[in-house]
Amino acid sequence: MALLAIIIIIQFIRPAKNISTATTTQDITTVYTVPDTVYKILQKACYDCHSNNTRYPWYFNIQPVAWWMQNHINDAKKELNFSEYATFTEKRKVNKMRHIFEEVDEGGMPLDSYTWIHKDAMLSKDERQLVVDWAKNIYAQMPDSLKKKKK
């Protein structure tokens, strides 16, 4: 009975949702030109975890799943938040852009654990290449003095 009571009680302790409907003035789209095709890919495969606007599935309403998901989203936003990209230092912008094309090119993003449930976030070879090419093009235009030197 005590376990059942705990399960019921924790259903009322919910994390704050990561929802912002407006594009902020700090969004990556205010810093770089993002073609519509690339932007749509970023929205479907990246923005749930890496922006200030998450589309929540029904199971987010079940505890402790919501706590785990919100922790994952918070960690992802600390790593890269497209909604706050303009606030990054120039060096961080360079590093994040490099990480974008490396992670997408190597298949590290989106995470397998995310695409198992969110099938629409799986990237086709062409979609992956669009994002990689876009990020590499932006990266190539960034100052060499801010890029990590290969040893």
CORZIJO-V365164 format. One record per helix or strand of 2 or more residues. SS is the DSSP state (hx for helix, st for strand). FROM is the first residue (numbers start at 0). LEN is the number of residues. Records with the same first field share a line. If there is no record, write none. Layout:
# CORZIJO-V365164
SS=FROM-LEN  FROM-LEN
This chain:
# CORZIJO-V365164
hx=1-9  27-3  35-10  57-4  64-15  81-6  89-17  111-4  118-3  124-16  143-3
